[in-house]
């Protein structure tokens, strides 16, 4: 029997009514929600320092709307909204149920918090060593603790830091009894989990060809109909806005990934083996996903306080913009020496001039800087005006990924306060060997100069200090051209801002896609990035707007 897993949250701040919409909109078996972006852990740490909960209170608001119905219908609730305090969040759910006159069995999954442990703080991306003291350090746990909680009878499972896909894989293990060596089934569930984890992005939200998507204003959240072999159908409730197409699912599969081998604590899922098929309107079948053993390490998201930052933004209009930008900077540094700051970032993206400074001293990065910028107002370029008032500096955090041996982290599960045993996974050396079809050859032909986005979709996002940029087309013929045309050098030519950054390029012929990882584009992570677009969400759309030599036969 199919397990219908519905998503109701893609980030901390997503639509509050989504849980109720998913429970009332049609039959589901499991309601999941993802609250924990890499940035969210830092936000929760800040909340905790201010005496607020270390979990996501919005989760409780959603649970209050649906808990009674879920208990009546046997719908399980699984969420990582526990953040830095899963036990506290679970206790809050228990208290909520009591206030509602309901009896719910609530589980907490913890053990991910490694703060205070003696860790090897070598950056997994850059190889640098961290000298600062971590504010948070949380390992990405897998699906086994969630499955153990559900087997023990939990109605609600609240976790700390787990992989986003674990929210789907855990219920799959619970329902179908997959063993740790059932790599293909596990990999299929990971693909399904990755597709629905970001809510409406799988149903047309943020989609490159958005004009093809109906009623985005009432976009429905996604459902994965998960089967016993790990294959799934991605769909949504009838009567909701948006659409589920091969394109929308492809876009989400490419979101925030690196290479085609998607590493996780339960399995390595090979996204270059995914097959997508439009089974019916708003129904896309995901099958053929191959899996192999997981790595012997776990990723740990470390955050530390980097200091203080401040940004002032000036508008440049009219003539001689380059000269105006030069004059503006000279006037600023004449009043406050550039050398006074630990870091300075100046970005000129007409008509905006953004100046960001960082310092260990809040006063230096605060009014001393912002007031100096304002003081240039009557002695700078013509047409001077700013978009930011003078203000104090804000503390910022730095994201620092590290690796630890998987065996050094022990997940803990309690159900209604009683400890539950989590089985230890034993893996084999068997699994998918990674043979992938090559891109078809492109026959050539006359080309037309046109925006790349007339034929190609794109989706981009953040991976710590790196950015990913996935680009896809809709047919094998188009892919033959795209794979030959869109090289790393061509990407730098189309987006000169990427010059100087290391690029990794991966081909996914099964998705008619190529994916790039831009190392270091986001600096020390989202919270520390001085970019106007700190999560690289717009990078794909910037690429699609660039002029490319496109075969005439592929243009509308």
C-alpha positions as CSV (number, residue, x, y, z in Angstrom):
1,X,0.0,0.0,0.0
2,X,1.3,3.4,-1.0
3,X,2.5,5.7,1.8
4,X,1.3,9.3,1.2
5,X,3.8,11.7,2.7
6,X,2.8,15.4,2.6
7,X,5.0,18.4,3.2
8,X,3.7,21.5,4.9
9,X,6.9,23.6,5.4
10,X,10.0,24.3,3.3
11,X,11.6,26.8,5.7
12,X,11.2,28.6,9.0
13,X,8.6,31.2,8.0
14,X,6.6,29.2,5.4
15,X,2.8,29.4,5.1
16,X,1.2,28.8,8.4
17,X,-2.0,27.5,6.9
18,X,-0.2,24.7,5.0
19,X,-0.5,22.0,7.6
20,X,-4.3,22.5,7.8
21,X,-4.5,22.6,4.0
22,X,-2.6,19.3,3.6
23,X,-4.6,17.5,6.3
24,X,-8.0,18.7,5.1
25,X,-7.3,18.7,1.4
26,X,-7.2,14.9,0.9
27,X,-6.0,11.6,2.3
28,X,-2.4,11.5,3.6
29,X,-0.5,9.2,6.0
30,X,2.4,11.4,7.2
31,X,2.7,15.1,7.5
32,X,6.2,16.4,7.3
33,X,7.8,19.8,7.6
34,X,11.3,21.2,7.1
35,X,12.3,24.1,9.2
36,X,16.0,23.9,9.3
37,X,18.0,25.7,6.6
38,X,21.7,26.1,7.5
39,X,20.9,29.7,8.4
40,X,18.1,28.7,10.7
41,X,20.4,27.0,13.2
42,X,22.1,30.3,13.7
43,X,18.8,32.2,14.0
44,X,17.7,29.7,16.7
45,X,21.0,30.1,18.5
46,X,20.4,33.8,18.6
47,X,16.9,33.3,19.9
48,X,18.2,31.0,22.6
49,X,20.8,33.6,23.7
50,X,17.9,36.0,24.1
51,X,16.0,33.6,26.3
52,X,13.6,32.4,23.6
53,X,13.0,28.8,22.6
54,X,15.7,27.0,20.6
55,X,13.1,25.4,18.4
56,X,10.6,26.8,15.9
57,X,7.4,28.1,17.6
58,X,5.6,28.3,14.3
59,X,5.5,24.5,14.3
60,X,3.4,24.5,17.4
61,X,0.9,26.9,15.7
62,X,0.5,24.5,12.8
63,X,0.3,21.4,15.1
64,X,-2.5,23.1,17.1
65,X,-4.6,23.5,13.9
66,X,-4.3,19.8,12.9
67,X,-3.4,17.6,15.9
68,X,-6.9,16.4,16.7
69,X,-7.6,15.5,13.1
70,X,-4.3,13.7,12.7
71,X,-4.9,11.6,15.8
72,X,-8.4,10.7,14.6
73,X,-7.1,9.7,11.1
74,X,-3.9,8.1,12.2
75,X,-1.7,10.7,10.4
76,X,1.8,10.8,11.7
77,X,3.6,14.2,12.1
78,X,7.3,14.2,11.5
79,X,9.3,17.5,11.6
80,X,12.8,18.8,12.3
81,X,11.3,21.9,14.0
82,X,13.0,20.9,17.2
83,X,16.1,22.7,16.0
84,X,18.5,23.2,18.9
85,X,16.1,21.8,21.5
86,X,14.1,18.8,20.2
87,X,13.3,17.7,23.8
88,X,11.9,21.1,24.6
89,X,9.8,21.2,21.5
90,X,8.5,17.7,22.1
91,X,7.5,18.8,25.7
92,X,5.7,21.8,24.2
93,X,3.8,19.5,21.9
94,X,2.8,17.3,24.8
95,X,1.6,20.4,26.8
96,X,-0.3,21.6,23.7
97,X,-2.1,18.2,23.4
98,X,-3.0,18.3,27.0
99,X,-4.5,21.8,26.7
100,X,-6.5,20.6,23.7
101,X,-7.8,17.6,25.7
102,X,-5.9,15.2,23.4
103,X,-3.7,12.2,24.2
104,X,-0.7,12.1,21.8
105,X,2.5,10.1,22.0
106,X,5.4,12.4,21.2
107,X,9.0,11.5,20.4
108,X,12.1,13.5,20.4
109,X,15.2,12.7,18.3
110,X,18.4,14.1,19.6
111,X,22.1,13.3,19.7
112,X,23.0,15.7,16.8
113,X,24.3,18.4,19.1
114,X,28.1,18.1,19.3
115,X,28.7,21.5,20.8
116,X,31.5,21.3,23.4
117,X,32.9,18.1,21.8
118,X,36.5,18.0,20.8
119,X,36.0,18.2,17.1
120,X,38.4,18.4,14.2
121,X,37.4,21.8,12.9
122,X,38.9,21.5,9.5
123,X,36.6,23.1,7.0
124,X,35.3,20.3,4.7
125,X,35.1,22.7,1.7
126,X,38.3,24.8,2.0
127,X,40.6,22.8,4.3
128,X,41.1,25.8,6.6
129,X,41.3,25.3,10.4
130,X,38.9,27.1,12.7
131,X,40.4,28.9,15.7
132,X,37.1,30.3,17.0
133,X,34.8,28.7,19.6
134,X,31.7,27.2,18.0
135,X,28.4,28.6,18.9
136,X,26.6,25.5,17.6
137,X,27.8,22.2,16.1
138,X,25.1,19.8,14.9
139,X,25.6,16.6,13.0
140,X,23.2,15.6,10.2
141,X,21.5,12.5,11.5
142,X,19.7,10.1,9.3
143,X,16.3,8.3,9.1
144,X,16.8,5.3,11.4
145,X,16.0,7.3,14.6
146,X,12.7,8.6,13.1
147,X,11.8,5.1,12.0
148,X,12.5,3.8,15.5
149,X,10.3,6.5,17.1
150,X,7.4,5.6,14.7
151,X,7.8,1.9,15.4
152,X,7.6,2.7,19.2
153,X,4.1,4.2,18.6
154,X,4.9,7.9,18.3
155,X,2.1,10.1,16.8
156,X,4.4,13.1,16.6
157,X,8.2,12.9,16.0
158,X,10.3,16.0,16.6
159,X,13.9,16.0,15.6
160,X,16.9,18.3,15.8
161,X,19.3,18.4,12.9
162,X,18.6,15.6,10.5
163,X,18.9,15.5,6.7
164,X,15.9,17.0,5.0
165,X,15.2,13.8,3.1
166,X,15.2,11.8,6.4
167,X,11.8,13.2,7.1
168,X,10.5,11.0,4.2
169,X,13.0,8.1,4.4
170,X,12.3,7.5,8.1
171,X,8.5,6.9,7.5
172,X,9.5,4.7,4.5
173,X,11.7,2.5,6.7
174,X,8.9,2.3,9.3
175,X,6.2,1.4,6.8
176,X,8.1,-1.0,4.5
177,X,10.8,-2.4,6.8
178,X,13.7,-1.5,4.6
179,X,17.1,-2.8,5.8
180,X,20.2,-0.5,5.9
181,X,21.4,-2.4,2.8
182,X,18.3,-1.8,0.7
183,X,20.2,0.9,-1.0
184,X,18.0,1.4,-4.1
185,X,14.8,1.7,-2.0
186,X,16.5,4.1,0.4
187,X,17.9,6.1,-2.5
188,X,14.5,6.4,-4.1
189,X,13.0,7.7,-0.8
190,X,15.9,10.2,-0.5
191,X,15.0,11.5,-4.0
192,X,11.4,11.8,-3.0
193,X,12.4,13.6,0.2
194,X,14.7,16.0,-1.6
195,X,11.9,16.8,-4.1
196,X,9.2,17.7,-1.5
197,X,11.4,19.1,1.2
198,X,11.2,22.7,-0.1
199,X,7.4,22.8,-0.2
200,X,5.9,24.6,-3.2
201,X,9.2,24.6,-5.1
202,X,8.1,21.2,-6.3
203,X,4.7,22.4,-7.4
204,X,5.7,25.4,-9.5
205,X,7.0,27.9,-6.9
206,X,10.1,29.8,-8.0
207,X,10.0,27.9,-11.3
208,X,11.9,29.3,-14.3
209,X,9.0,28.9,-16.7
210,X,6.6,30.4,-14.2
211,X,4.2,31.8,-16.8
212,X,3.2,28.2,-17.5
213,X,2.1,27.6,-13.9
214,X,-1.5,28.3,-13.0
215,X,-2.7,30.1,-9.9
216,X,0.7,30.4,-8.1
217,X,-1.1,32.6,-5.5
218,X,-2.8,29.5,-4.2
219,X,0.1,27.0,-4.9
220,X,-0.5,23.6,-3.3
221,X,2.2,21.9,-1.3
222,X,3.6,18.6,-2.6
223,X,2.9,15.0,-1.7
224,X,5.1,12.0,-2.3
225,X,3.2,8.7,-2.8
226,X,6.1,6.4,-1.7
227,X,6.0,2.8,-2.7
228,X,7.8,-0.3,-1.3
229,X,10.6,-0.2,-3.8
230,X,11.4,3.4,-3.1
231,X,9.8,4.7,-6.3
232,X,7.2,7.5,-5.9
233,X,4.7,9.7,-7.5
234,X,5.0,13.4,-6.8
235,X,1.6,15.1,-6.7
236,X,-0.6,17.6,-4.8
237,X,-4.1,17.9,-3.6
238,X,-6.8,18.5,-6.3
239,X,-8.1,22.0,-6.6
240,X,-4.9,23.7,-5.4
241,X,-2.8,26.0,-7.5
242,X,0.5,25.3,-9.1
243,X,1.5,22.3,-11.1
244,X,3.5,19.1,-10.8
245,X,5.4,18.5,-14.0
246,X,8.6,16.9,-15.1
247,X,10.0,20.4,-15.3
248,X,9.0,21.4,-11.7
249,X,10.4,18.2,-10.3
250,X,13.6,18.5,-12.3
251,X,14.1,22.0,-11.0
252,X,13.8,20.8,-7.4
253,X,16.1,17.8,-7.9
254,X,18.8,20.2,-9.1
255,X,18.3,22.6,-6.1
256,X,21.2,22.9,-3.7
257,X,23.1,19.8,-4.8
258,X,26.7,19.2,-5.7
259,X,27.6,16.3,-7.9
260,X,25.2,13.6,-9.0
261,X,26.2,11.4,-6.0
262,X,24.0,12.8,-3.2
263,X,25.6,11.8,0.0
264,X,23.6,11.1,3.2
265,X,23.9,9.2,6.4
266,X,21.6,6.4,5.2
267,X,22.6,6.0,1.6
268,X,24.4,7.6,-1.3
269,X,21.6,8.3,-3.8
270,X,22.7,8.6,-7.4
271,X,20.7,11.4,-9.0
272,X,22.1,10.6,-12.4
273,X,19.9,7.5,-12.4
274,X,16.6,9.2,-11.6
275,X,13.9,8.6,-14.2
276,X,11.0,11.1,-14.4
277,X,7.7,10.4,-16.2
278,X,4.6,12.6,-16.5
279,X,2.1,9.9,-15.5
280,X,-0.9,12.2,-15.6
281,X,-1.7,15.8,-14.9
282,X,0.0,16.8,-11.6
283,X,1.5,13.3,-11.2
284,X,5.2,12.7,-11.9
285,X,6.6,9.3,-11.4
286,X,10.1,9.1,-9.9
287,X,11.8,5.8,-10.4
288,X,15.0,3.9,-11.2
289,X,17.1,5.6,-8.5
290,X,20.1,3.6,-7.6
291,X,21.8,3.7,-4.2
292,X,25.2,2.7,-2.7
293,X,26.6,2.7,0.8
294,X,26.8,6.0,2.6
295,X,30.1,7.6,3.5
296,X,31.7,6.7,6.8
297,X,31.6,10.3,7.9
298,X,28.8,12.7,8.9
299,X,28.6,16.3,8.0
300,X,28.5,18.7,11.0
301,X,27.2,22.3,10.6
302,X,29.3,24.5,12.9
303,X,28.3,28.1,13.4
304,X,30.4,30.7,15.3
305,X,30.2,34.4,15.9
306,X,32.3,36.2,13.3
307,X,32.1,39.8,14.6
308,X,30.0,42.7,13.5
309,X,28.9,44.0,10.1
310,X,27.2,47.0,8.6
311,X,26.1,47.8,5.1
312,X,25.3,51.2,3.5
313,X,23.7,51.3,0.1
314,X,23.9,54.4,-2.2
315,X,21.9,55.0,-5.4
316,X,23.7,56.2,-8.5
317,X,21.7,57.7,-11.3
318,X,22.2,59.7,-14.5
319,X,25.5,60.1,-16.3
320,X,29.0,59.0,-15.5
321,X,28.1,56.3,-13.1
322,X,31.5,54.7,-12.9
323,X,33.0,58.1,-11.9
324,X,30.3,58.7,-9.4
325,X,31.0,55.3,-7.8
326,X,34.7,56.2,-7.5
327,X,34.0,59.6,-6.0
328,X,31.6,58.1,-3.5
329,X,34.2,55.7,-2.2
330,X,36.9,58.3,-2.0
331,X,34.7,60.5,0.1
332,X,33.8,57.6,2.5
333,X,37.4,56.5,3.0
334,X,38.5,60.0,3.5
335,X,36.3,60.1,6.6
336,X,36.9,56.6,8.0
337,X,40.1,54.8,6.9
338,X,39.4,51.6,5.0
339,X,42.2,50.0,7.0
340,X,40.1,50.4,10.2
341,X,38.0,47.3,9.3
342,X,38.8,43.6,9.3
343,X,37.0,43.2,5.9
344,X,35.6,45.5,3.3
345,X,33.4,44.5,0.4
346,X,32.3,47.0,-2.2
347,X,29.8,45.8,-4.9
348,X,28.8,48.1,-7.7
349,X,25.7,46.8,-9.5
350,X,24.2,49.8,-11.3
351,X,22.4,51.7,-10.0
352,X,23.4,50.4,-6.5
353,X,26.7,50.9,-4.7
354,X,26.8,48.7,-1.6
355,X,29.6,49.1,0.9
356,X,29.8,46.4,3.6
357,X,32.3,46.5,6.5
358,X,33.2,43.9,9.2
359,X,35.0,44.3,12.4
360,X,35.5,42.5,15.7
361,X,34.6,45.9,17.3
362,X,30.9,46.8,17.1
363,X,31.7,50.5,17.4
364,X,34.1,50.5,14.5
365,X,31.6,48.8,12.2
366,X,28.7,50.7,13.6
367,X,28.0,54.4,13.7
368,X,31.6,55.3,13.1
369,X,31.1,53.8,9.6
370,X,27.5,54.5,8.8
371,X,27.6,58.1,10.0
372,X,30.8,58.7,8.0
373,X,28.8,57.7,4.9
374,X,26.0,60.0,5.7
375,X,28.4,62.9,6.3
376,X,29.4,62.7,2.6
377,X,25.9,63.5,1.5
378,X,26.5,67.2,0.5
379,X,30.1,66.7,-0.6
380,X,29.8,63.8,-3.0
381,X,28.5,63.0,-6.4
382,X,25.4,64.7,-7.9
383,X,22.1,63.0,-7.3
384,X,23.4,61.5,-4.0
385,X,20.9,59.6,-2.0
386,X,21.1,56.5,0.2
387,X,18.7,53.6,0.7
388,X,19.9,52.8,4.3
389,X,19.9,55.2,7.3
390,X,22.9,55.3,9.6
391,X,22.7,52.6,12.1
392,X,24.6,50.3,14.5
393,X,26.5,47.2,13.4
394,X,24.8,43.8,13.7
395,X,26.5,40.6,14.9
396,X,26.9,38.0,12.2
397,X,27.6,34.3,12.2
398,X,29.8,32.1,10.1
399,X,28.9,28.7,8.8
400,X,31.7,26.2,8.9
401,X,31.1,22.6,7.7
402,X,33.2,19.8,9.2
403,X,33.2,16.0,9.1
404,X,33.2,13.5,11.9
405,X,33.3,9.7,11.9
406,X,29.8,8.4,11.6
407,X,30.5,6.0,14.5
408,X,31.3,8.9,16.8
409,X,27.7,10.2,16.8
410,X,24.9,8.4,18.7
411,X,21.3,9.3,18.0
412,X,18.9,9.3,21.0
413,X,15.2,8.7,20.8
414,X,12.6,9.1,23.6
415,X,8.9,8.5,23.2
416,X,6.9,10.2,26.0
417,X,10.2,10.5,27.9
418,X,11.0,6.8,27.7
419,X,14.3,5.9,25.8
420,X,13.9,3.8,22.6
421,X,16.7,1.8,21.1
422,X,17.9,2.9,17.7
423,X,19.4,0.0,15.7
424,X,23.0,0.5,14.4
425,X,23.2,0.2,10.6
426,X,25.6,-2.3,9.1
427,X,26.5,-1.7,5.5
428,X,27.9,-3.9,2.7
429,X,30.3,-3.1,0.0
430,X,27.7,-3.7,-2.6
431,X,25.8,-1.0,-4.5
432,X,25.5,0.9,-7.7
433,X,28.8,1.2,-9.6
434,X,28.1,4.5,-11.2
435,X,27.8,3.7,-14.9
436,X,25.9,6.6,-16.6
437,X,24.8,7.3,-20.1
438,X,26.7,10.0,-22.0
439,X,25.1,13.1,-23.5
440,X,23.9,12.7,-27.1
441,X,26.0,14.4,-29.7
442,X,24.6,17.7,-31.2
443,X,24.4,17.8,-34.9
444,X,25.0,21.6,-35.2
445,X,23.0,23.9,-37.4
446,X,22.2,27.6,-37.7
447,X,22.1,29.5,-34.4
448,X,20.3,32.6,-33.3
449,X,21.5,35.0,-30.6
450,X,18.8,35.0,-27.9
451,X,18.5,34.8,-24.1
452,X,19.5,31.4,-22.8
453,X,16.3,31.2,-20.8
454,X,14.3,31.0,-24.0
455,X,15.1,27.3,-24.0
456,X,16.8,26.5,-20.6
457,X,15.5,26.6,-17.1
458,X,17.7,27.1,-14.1
459,X,17.6,26.9,-10.3
460,X,20.3,28.1,-8.0
461,X,20.8,28.1,-4.2
462,X,23.3,28.1,-1.4
463,X,25.5,25.3,-0.1
464,X,27.3,26.9,2.8
465,X,29.8,29.3,1.3
466,X,29.3,27.8,-2.1
467,X,26.5,28.2,-4.6
468,X,24.9,25.7,-6.9
469,X,23.5,26.5,-10.4
470,X,21.5,23.8,-12.1
471,X,20.5,24.3,-15.8
472,X,18.2,22.0,-17.7
473,X,16.4,21.8,-21.1
474,X,13.3,19.8,-22.1
475,X,14.5,17.3,-24.7
476,X,17.5,15.0,-25.5
477,X,18.3,17.0,-28.6
478,X,18.4,20.2,-26.7
479,X,20.6,18.6,-24.1
480,X,23.1,17.5,-26.7
481,X,23.5,21.2,-27.5
482,X,23.5,22.4,-23.9
483,X,26.1,19.9,-22.7
484,X,28.5,20.9,-25.5
485,X,27.8,24.6,-25.2
486,X,27.6,25.3,-21.4
487,X,31.1,24.6,-20.3
488,X,32.7,26.1,-17.2
489,X,34.5,28.6,-19.4
490,X,31.3,29.5,-21.1
491,X,29.5,30.1,-17.8
492,X,32.3,32.5,-16.7
493,X,31.9,34.3,-20.1
494,X,28.1,34.6,-19.6
495,X,28.4,35.6,-15.9
496,X,31.7,37.5,-15.5
497,X,31.0,37.9,-11.8
498,X,32.1,34.2,-11.5
499,X,35.6,34.9,-12.8
500,X,38.2,33.8,-10.3
501,X,35.9,31.3,-8.6
502,X,36.6,27.6,-8.8
503,X,33.8,25.8,-10.7
504,X,32.8,22.2,-10.6
505,X,30.7,21.0,-13.5
506,X,28.5,17.8,-13.5
507,X,26.4,16.3,-16.2
508,X,23.0,14.6,-15.6
509,X,21.9,13.3,-19.0
510,X,18.8,11.6,-17.4
511,X,17.5,15.0,-16.3
512,X,18.8,16.8,-19.5
513,X,20.8,19.0,-17.1
514,X,24.2,20.3,-16.0
515,X,24.9,21.4,-12.5
516,X,27.7,23.8,-11.4
517,X,29.1,24.4,-8.0
518,X,30.6,27.8,-7.5
519,X,33.1,27.5,-4.7
520,X,33.4,30.5,-2.3
521,X,30.8,32.7,-4.0
522,X,28.9,33.2,-0.7
523,X,32.1,33.7,1.3
524,X,31.6,32.4,4.9
525,X,28.0,31.4,4.4
526,X,24.6,33.1,4.1
527,X,24.8,35.0,7.4
528,X,28.2,36.4,6.6
529,X,27.9,37.0,2.9
530,X,27.9,40.6,1.7
531,X,26.1,39.8,-1.5
532,X,22.8,41.5,-2.1
533,X,21.6,38.0,-3.0
534,X,23.3,36.1,-0.1
535,X,21.7,32.7,-0.9
536,X,22.4,32.9,-4.7
537,X,18.7,32.4,-5.4
538,X,18.8,34.8,-8.4
539,X,22.0,33.4,-9.9
540,X,20.0,31.1,-12.2
541,X,17.8,33.8,-13.5
542,X,20.8,36.1,-14.1
543,X,22.2,33.3,-16.3
544,X,19.0,32.8,-18.2
545,X,18.9,36.5,-19.1
546,X,22.3,36.3,-20.9
547,X,22.5,36.2,-24.7
548,X,23.6,32.8,-26.1
549,X,24.0,31.2,-29.5
550,X,21.0,28.9,-29.6
551,X,20.2,26.5,-32.4
552,X,17.3,28.1,-34.3
553,X,15.3,24.8,-34.3
554,X,15.1,24.9,-30.5
555,X,13.7,28.4,-30.2
556,X,9.9,28.9,-29.9
